[in-house]
């Protein structure tokens, strides 16, 4: 099942994608939350009720997919946990050794932007880089996971563009400043439930295209720390909650490692495609002076 966040009359909505249409869940049942995170929290990660509502939806609840204004697949994730250096060739191109443990940093919600909305190159720096990444949406509360039950907390997946301001990322040993400029992290186009993809989303082609040129192309099978291992490691420390997201790191081919470096600029379009999920597309715009 594909679930999409969108806006209608300046109100947040949640929909199920069927072909070239979206079933507006709030038009069928106004009591359904408009944030997927709230839906997951209420249901314990079970999306069967949503599927049942979609099956019984009248024609009046259907809108063209092509006409919607996309919102984030999870409107307000409680935590945005990200991995760095999770593909060996990417670690090498940045001058790093193969990591012996996951490199963890956090993003904030103001850094996120949905499908088709602009990623903003800030006034502070031109060093806006792209990073295609697999994103996990957590469906139910998880702590002290094991390799035997790690997948049980996953509701589904999406695409992420971990847009990074490299100049600020590298000012100190902590990466968070460069990873949290406003509207630099693309998230979408929608959520795909875990049952539609291989367990752990293993073996999916992942790619970045900038203005149609392929700059990153790899496979999720090549992660150093795959999904299950990552979730086991994270939940030693933190409780993952419904609607939290975990972003799984990027392959090689990023702009800062190229000679000369290649930065995203005003007028560009960046596409992130993951096999079985879809294409996240964002235009690039310069930040306007206040």
N, C-alpha and C positions, 0 to 999 in steps of 0.2 A: 504494500500500500504506500502511495505517495501522499504526504500531507504537506500543504503549503500554507504559509502565513501570507495574508494580503490585507490591504486597506480598502475600505469602501465608505464614502461619505465621511472621511476622516476618522473612521472607527476600525479597530483591529478585528479581523475575521480569521477563521481557520477553515480550510477546505481540503477535500479529498480530490486528487487529480485522477480523472478518468478520460484517457485519450486527449482530445483537445478541449475538454471541459473541466470545470471545477465545481464540485458540489459544495455549496456554502452551508457549512454545518450549523451556523447560527440561524440561518433561514429555515432549517428543518426543526431545530430545537434550540431556542434562545438560552436555555440553561447550560449548554455546553460551553466551557471556557474558551476564550479566544486565544489563549496561550497554551501551546502544546505542553509546556512544562507543568501547568496546572492540571491538564488532562491526565498526564502520566502520574502525577502525585495522587490524584483521586482514585485512579484505577489500579495502582500498584504496577504500572507499566503495561497493563493489558489493554490492547487497542481493539479488542473484539467489538466492544460496544460502539465504537466509532465506525467500524466497518459495517455493523448492522444498521446504523443510522443512514449511512451512505447508500446502502442497498435499497432502502425504502424511500429515498428522496424523490419528491415530485419534480417535474420539469421546471417548475417555477424557482426551484432552489439551485438550478444549474446556470453557470455563467461561463462565457468563453475564456479559456486560459490565456489567449493572446491579449485580452483586454484588461487583465488585472494589474494592479499596482502591488508589486511584491513587498512583503515584509519579511522579517527574520523568521526562519522556520521555528525557532524557539524565541519568543518575544523578549524574555528576560531571564537568561540563564543565571543561576545562582553562582556558579563557578565556571570559569573558562580556563582550563588547565592545558598547557601546551608543552610539547616536547621539542627540544632542539637536537640537532645532530643525530637523527634517527635513521639515516641512510649513509652507508659507509663512504660512498663517493662524494657525498655532500660534505661530510666531515673532513675528508681529505682536501677538497677544494678550498676549504676555509683554513687549512693549516693545522687541523686537529688530528690527534690520534683517535683510534677507534674507542668510543666511550665504553667504560666498564659498568656504568649505571645510567639510567635515563637522566637527561638534563631537563629540569622542569622550570618553567616560568609561567606567569599568569597574565591574562589579558582582562580588560574591563569592558563593560557593555558599551560605553561611549566610543570604543574603538571599532565597533562592528557596523557593517553596512550590508543591506540585502542585495539580492540579484537585481541587476539593471540600474541600481543607484550608483552614483559616482564614488569611487575611491578618491580621497583628497590628498594631493601632494601639498604638504604644509609650506607655509612661508619660511619656516626655520631652516629647511634643508632641501636640496634637490635629490637626495640619495634614497628615493623611494623604490624599494625592491619588491619583487613578486616571489611567492612561495606557494606552490600547489600542495594541499594537504588533505588527508582524510580526517573527517570529524565524526566522533562518536557522540550520540545523544544517550544519556543515562536514563533508564526507565524506572528504576526502583532503588531504594536506599541500599547502599553497599559499603561494608566495612570488613576488613580482613578476608578478602576474597582469596580463593585458592585456584590453582590451574584447573581443577575439576569443575568449579562453578563460576569462573570469571565471566563467561559469556551471558550468564543469566541476568545480569543487570543491564544489558544493552537493549535499548528500545529500537535504535536504528542508526542511520548514518547520513551524512551530508558532505558537501564540498566546502573547502575553506581556502581562502587566499590570505596567507599570513603576511600581509603587507608590512614591510619593515623599513624604518628610517635608519639606515646603517650607521650614519654619522653619530646618532645618539645611542644606538645599541652598543657601540664600541667605546663610548666615553669612559665607562667603568666596567667592572667585572659583572655587574648586574645588567641584564638585557632589557628590563621592563620598560624603561623610558622609550627606547626605540621601537618597542612593540605595541605601544599604547597611544600613539597619536590618534586624534579623533578621525573616525571614518576611514581607517586604513585596512581593516580586516573584512574581506568579503565572505559572506556566509549564505549558502543556498545552492541551487535555487529553491530546493524543498528538502523534506525529510523522507528517506526511504526506509521502511521497516526492515528489521534485521532478517526476517524470514525470506526476503527477496534476494538476499546476497549470500555468498559463501560464509560459513562460520568464521567469525573474526575478520570478515572482509578481506581474506587472504586471496592473492592472485588477481587483483584488479589492476588494469592499466590506469596510470595516473599521469596527467599531462598539463603543461602550461603553454598557452599560445598568446603571444603579444602581437596585436595587429595581424593575426593569422599565421605568424611564424612560430614554429614549435621550438621552445627554449628548454623545456624540461619534459622528459618522457621516461617513465620507469614503471615499476610494478610494486604493489603493496606487499608482495611476497619478500621483497628485499629490505624490509624494515629490520634494523638491528634489534629493536625491542618491539615485537609484535603486540597486537591488541591485548591478548590475554596476559602476557607477562607485564605489560604496562599497567593494567588495571590491578593486578596483584600487588605490584610495587606501590602504586599510589595509595591503595587502601590500607597499607600498613600505617599511613600517617593521617589521611583525611577520609572522612565519610563522604562518599559521593551520593548526591540526592537527585531525585527526579528533575529533569530539565537541565542538570549540569552537562557541560560538554567537555570532551577531551580531544585535543587536536594533535595529530600523530606525526608531525614532522615532515620535512620536505626532501625530495631527491636533489641530485646535483643539477647544475645548469643555471643557478641563480645569477642575477645581474652583477652583484659585487665581485664575483669570481672571474668575470670576463675581462678581456683586455682589448680595448678599454672597457671600463665598467658600463653596464647598460642599465639605465634608470628609467622607470615609468614616468611619462610626462603628460602634460595637458594635451588632450586630443587622442591619446592612445585608447585602445580597448584591450583588456586582459581577460582571457578565458581560462578557466580551470575545468578540466573534464576528468571525471572518474567513471570508469566502466561500470555500468549497472546503476549508476546514480543519476548522472546528467551533466549539464554544462552550466557553470556559474560564470556569468559575464558581467563585467563592470567597466564603464568608461572611466577614464582618469581625468580629473579636473584640478586646476590649481586652486589653492585656498585664496579666498578674496580678502583683501585688507578690510579691517573694520572701519 
